Amino acid sequence: MGLVNHTLVTHFILLGIPNTDGLQTILFVTFLAFYLCTLLGNLLIFSAILADRRLHTPMYFFLCNLSVLDIGISSISIPKLLANLWAQSRVISLGRCMSQVFFWHFLCSTECLLYTVMAYDRYVAICHPLRYLLIMNWRVCALLAAGTWITSSFHATILTSLTFTLPYCGSNVVDYFFCDIFPVVKLACADTYVIETVSFTNIGVVPMTCFLLILASYICIVYSVLKINSVEGRHKAASTCGSHLAVVTLFFGPCALVYMQPQLSNVLVTPVQIFGNVVTPMLNPAIYTLRNKEVKAALRKLRGGVQRLHVDAVRQLQE
C-alpha cells in the first residue's frame, strides 16, 4: 500500500469570484461602495429608532435587530473579499475560516427566525389590534428576540462542529469567495455523509418552517384586510406589510437557490450568494425607509439634531 500524506491543514486559500480576471479594481470599488452604504444605512436606521421615542414599539425593536444582523452578515465575507480583490490576499487561517462558517449560519439563521417573529408581530397588529400591546408587551418582545439569537447559536454550533471535526489533510484550496460548509467539506479526507445529511436537513428545515409560518401569518392578514371596509384602512395595512414581504422575498430567494440546490455550478451559485451577502443587507434599510413615513420623520429629526450639534460646536470654537 502506498503512503498517504496526512499533513493537517492549518489554513485555506480562497479562490474568490470565478472569471473575474482584469475586473478586480471595478469589483473592489463596487463592493466597497455597497458595503459602506450597508453600514451607513443600517446605522442610520438603528440610531434614528433609538433617538425617537415614538419608534420605541415592537415593530421597530425588531427592525433594530434586523439592522444589527444586516451589518453582521455583510461584515462576515465582504472585508476578506475586498482584501482578495485589492491585494490578492487569499489565505485565511483555519480559525478565521471556522469563524466565517459559524457566524454566517448564526446570523442568517437568526435573521430567518426574526423575519418569522416580525410576521407574527404584523399578524397580531392587524388581526388583533385591540389586544396588540397586551400580547406584544416588552417582555414577550425581549423573549422572542432573545430566542432567535439563542436558538441560532445552537444551530450554528452544531454545523460548525460537524464541519471542522472532519480531518483536512489534502488540498486546502476552497473554490469560493468565503468559507461555507459545502465548499469546505469537499476538501475533507473522510466520509462527509453525516455533515452533508445534517446540513441539508438542518438548513432545509429551518427556512422551510419559517417560510410556512410567515405564509400562514400573511394568509390570516390578507383575510383580515379584506374584511376592512375603508380603503384607507386597507392601504395602511398593506403598506405596513409591504416592506416586510419585500425583505422576506430578498432573503428566502437566494437562500433557496444556494442551499436547496447544492449541485448548482459556482457560475450560478456565486452571483446569488453575492447578492445575499452584499446587495440584500444594503437594500433592507432603503426598503423600510422609502415605504415608512415614521422612519423618514425620525431620520429628519436625527439629521436636525446632528446639524444643531455641529452649529453649537462651531459657535464654541469661535468664542
N, C-alpha and C positions, 0 to 999 in steps of 0.2 A: 504494500500500500504506500502511496506517495505521501510525503509530508505536506501538511497544510499550514499556511502562515496564520497564526491566531493572535497577531498583534492587535490589541484592543484599540478602538477608535477613540481619540481624545478631542477631536474637532471635526467639523464638517465643512464642506465647500459648497456654497450656494451658487448654482449656475445662473440664477437670475431669470429675467424675462427672455424667452427664446426669440430668435430672429430680430434682434434689435441692434445689430452692428451698425455703427455710424449714427445712431439716433440717441446715444446716451445723453448728450447735452440737452436736447429738446425734451426728453423724458424727465431728466433731472429737474429742469425748470418747471415743467408741468406738474409733476408730483409734489414738488416743494410748494408751489402755489396752492394746490389742493389742500395740502397738509396745514399750511398756515391759515387758510380760510376755515378749515375744520376747527382748529384751535380757537381762532378768533370768534367764530360764530357760536360755538358751544359755550365758551367762557362768557360771552355777552349775555346769552340766554340765562345761564346759571346766575350771573351777577344781577341781572335785571329782576329775576324772580326773588332772589334773596333781599334785594333792596326795596321792593314794592310789597307792602303788607297785604294789598288787595289780592296778590297772587299766592298767598300762603293758604292754598287749598289742596285737596288730594291730587287733582289732575296735574297741577304744576309741581307738586312734590315729586311725583313720578317722572315728570319731564326733566327735573333736575337730575334724577338718577340716570335718565337716558343720555343727558349731556355728558355726564361723567363717563359713561360707558363708551360713547362715541369717541371721546378723546383717548380713552384707553385702547380701544380697538385699533384706531388709526396709528397709535404710537407703538404697537407691537411690531409691525413689519416695515412701516414706511421709513423710519430713520436708517435701518440697515439697508433697505432698498436704495435709498439716496446715496449712502456710502458706497454701495456696489456700483451705481451708475457714475458717480463722480470720481472715485479713487480706485475703482476696481477692487474694493475691499470685500472679498467673497468668503473669507474664512470666518467661521463662527464656532466658538467653543462649545463643548458638549453641554456645559451648564447653561449657557445662553440659549442653546437650541431647546433644551428642556423647558426653560422659562417661556420661550415663544409658544411651544405646544400647550403648556399649562394655561398661560394667560389668554391665549387665543380661544381655547374651548371654555375657559372660565367666564370670560367676558361675553362671548357670543351666546353661551347658554343662559347667562343672566339676562341679556337683552331679550332673548326669546321668551323667557318667563315673564319679564317685565312687560312686554307687549300684551301678554295674556292678562296680566293684572290690570293694565290700562284699559283693555277691552271690558273687563268686568266693572271697572270704575265707570266707564261710559254707559254700560248696561244699567247699573244702579241709578245713575244720574237721570237717564231718560225714562226708564221703565218704572222707577220708584222715586220720583223727585221729592216727595214729601218726607220720605224716610232716608234721604241720601246722607245727610250729615250724621244721622243716628247710626247708619250702617257703616259708612266710611269715616269713622272717627279717627283721630290721630293714632290711637293705639293699634287699630286694625291696619292703618296705612303703614305704620312702622313695622308691624309683624309681617305684612305682605312683602314689603321691600327687603327686609332682612332675610325672609325666607327664600327669595330669589337668589340673593348673594350666597347664602349658606348652602343651599341645595346645589348650586352650580359649582361651588368649590369642591364638593364631594365628587360630582360628575367629572370635573377636570382632573382631580387627583387620581381617580381610577384609570382614566385613559392615559394619563402621563406615566403612571407607574407601570402599566402593562406595556407601554411603548418602550420604555428605557430599561426594563428588566431583561429585555432581549439582548443577546450578545451581538455587538457590531465589530466584526473582525475582518471585513473585506474592504470594499470601496467605501469612501466617505464623501462621495460626490452626490449632493442632493439636487435632483433635476427640478428645481422650483426656486421661487424667489424668497421664500421663508420656510422655516421648519413647521411642517404639519404632519399629522400621523401617517397618512398614506405614502407620501414621498419618502419619509424616513424609514418606515418599516420595510420598504423594498430592499433596503441595504442590510437588513438583519441576516446573520448567518445561522438562523434557526427557523423552526416552523412558526409561521405567523398566523396560523388558523385562529387561535384564541383571540388575539388582539383584533384581527380583522372582523371576526364574528361579533365580538363585544362592541366594537366601534360602529359597525353597521347597525346593530340593534339599538345601542345607546343613542347614537347621533340621529338615527331614524325615528326612534320612539319619541324622544323629547320634542323635536319640532312638530312632528305629526300630531301629537297630543295637544300641544299649544295651539296649532292651527285649527284643530277641530273645536277646541274650546272658544277660540276667537270667532270662528264661524257660527257656533251656536249662540254666542252673545249677540252677534250682529243680526241673526235671524230674528231674535227677540226684539232687538232695537228697531228693525225695519217694521215689524208687526205693530209696535207701539207708535212709531212715527206715522204710519198710515191711519191710525185712529185719531191723530191730532187734526182738529178741524181748521185751525188758522194756517194760512200759507206762511206767515212769519214764523210760527212755531216750528213748522216742518223745515223751513230753511235754516233756522238756528240749530236744530238737532242735526241736520245733515252737515252743516258747516263744522259743528263740534267733532263729528266722527270722521269727516273727510281727511283731515291731516293724519289721523291715526291709521286709517286704511291705506293711505299713500305710503307711509313709512313701513307698515307691515308688508306691503307688496314688495318694496325695495329690499327688505330683509329676507323674506322667505323665498323669493325668486332665485337669487344666486345660491342660497343655501341648498335648495332642492337640486339645482343643476350640478353642484360640486359634489355633494355627499350622497345623493341618491343615484347618481350616475358616475360611479368611480372609474369606469372604463373609458370615459371621455379622454381624448388626447389633450396634451398640455396646450396645444394651439387653441383649444376651445376653453379649457378649464382656467388657464391663467388670466385671460381678459375678464372672465366672470368673477374670479376671485379678487382681481384688482378693483373691479367695480365695487364689490362688497367692502373691501378694505379702505379704499381711497375716496370713492365718489359718494357712497351712501352716507357715511358719517358727516360729510360736508353738506349734503342735501337736506338732512333732517332738520337742522336749525332754520334753513330757508323755508321749508315746507310749513313748519309751525309758525314762523314769523309772518309769512305772506298771507296766511289764512286766519290770523288771530289778532283782533283789534286790541285785546288786553295786553298781549306781549309787545305789540308795536308801541302802545302807550307807555309801558314800563321801560322800553328801550329809549324812548324820547326823554322820559324822566331821568333815566340814568345818564344820558348824554348831557342834559341840562345841568345835572349835579356835577359832572366832571368839568364842564365849562366854567361853572361858578368857582370850583376849587382852583382852576387854572387862573382865573381872573384875580382871585384873592391872593394867590401865590405871587403873581406879577406885582400887585399893589404892595405887598410886604417887601419885595425886593427893591421897589422904587423908593419906599420910605427909608 
